[in-house]
Amino acid sequence: MSYLCKELLKIRYYMDKIQMVDLKGQYLKIKDEVDREIFEVINSSGFIGGEKVRRFSDNLAKYLDVKHAITCGNGTDALQIALMALGLKPEDEVIVPAFTFIASAEVIALLGLKPVMVDVDYNDFIATAKNIELAITSKTKAIIPVHLFGQGANMEEIIKIAEKYDLYIIEDNAQALGADYIFSDNRRQKLGTIGHIGCTSFFPSKNLGCYGDGGALFTNDDALAEKISMICNHGMKIRYHHEILGVNSRLDAIQAGILDVKLRHLNTYCKSRQDVARAYSHVLKDIDELICPIEREYSTHVYHQYTLKVLNNKRDELREYLDKNGITSMIYYPIPLNRQEAFTGIASMAGDMSVSDKLSSEVLSLPIHTEMNLKTIHYISTKVREFFSK
Ligand SMILES: *Cc1c(COP(=O)(O)O)cnc(C)c1O
């Protein structure tokens, strides 16, 4: 085969490969509305702040049934601003799971606070209330539960602990926007609105993603809301009067316009992801060397990721097999935070992190998004089955 021929085949392979997300397909369905929003902003030249940002914040707060939604530059900023708003001081300890994206813990260390890592539950990848309680010392000031992969941490238990030890709760809800928490009295509340502050990300591949970077903070506390707004905007309420130290972190008007359109579809998007997940689990649940994701009774699951556990050291081999068959899969997360070099000498571990370690060698996330059709789901699950029946 000629060189050119081989290169063309390679390009074809990458073009046809099943990707983790299909943002283009999703865009095409809402193109007219989204394009109108973008061009309105360009025509008005009001790129920063203004009506579109206000409107989106209001609609998001209404959707979540929370008093305040304050937009900012990205999800990592949201977490940092939350810690700043709570007035934590150097040496204060903040509890965070070891099995999460680095942002959850990075901002703690950047502010000179101490990240204290706790291990997670093997079944749902999320830090248990028991591990959190065991990590509490006289210096502990806050807990950051992470609603990983689209499902909630056990908030009812975590609230009990926070009340008992007088701690703040900052929910990292970058992956579970739209999911409901279900209290034992059957009361439902959106994840991200339960702790003192909730944080989310509008990174393009998140469940509510924009076409660039974006994030938001949620709170029902008026004083905290005011402080958060000030911190997002250089610590000022009145222009050029800086009462406290802040940062520059804002959602731009184009992103707000796009997000406002997509927010109207968020429930449908969540439903599509749930349908994909259930279809996968239906086909894969009886494979001995696989464990499918579980759904807790206290939280709905909006499947930011559909994450399998692959037993007997077969994960990497399965991933390669899927890749050869034109299917992308991802490892979230290959190295738990307790093994990240950046935290050496900075973070401490409360107990052993054996579950996080084990998970990072077993997890494999399959493509899941709002545009997946039955044929693709069938193809992927058939290939996974085929691998285990070889
Ligand atoms: C994506 C993500 C973040 C950070 O969001 P960015 O907008 O990328 O800064 C934080 N925590 C978790 C769990 C995430 O998945």
The ligand as an ORCA input file, in Angstrom:
! r2SCAN-3c Opt
* xyz 0 1
  C     -14.228     19.394     35.528
  C     -14.081     19.303     36.994
  C     -13.623     20.385     37.765
  C     -13.039     21.631     37.181
  O     -13.770     22.304     36.248
  P     -13.041     23.251     35.182
  O     -14.169     24.046     34.619
  O     -12.380     22.380     34.178
  O     -12.074     24.111     35.908
  C     -13.612     20.242     39.142
  N     -13.991     19.110     39.735
  C     -14.420     18.044     39.036
  C     -14.837     16.794     39.766
  C     -14.460     18.094     37.645
  O     -14.853     17.013     36.958
*
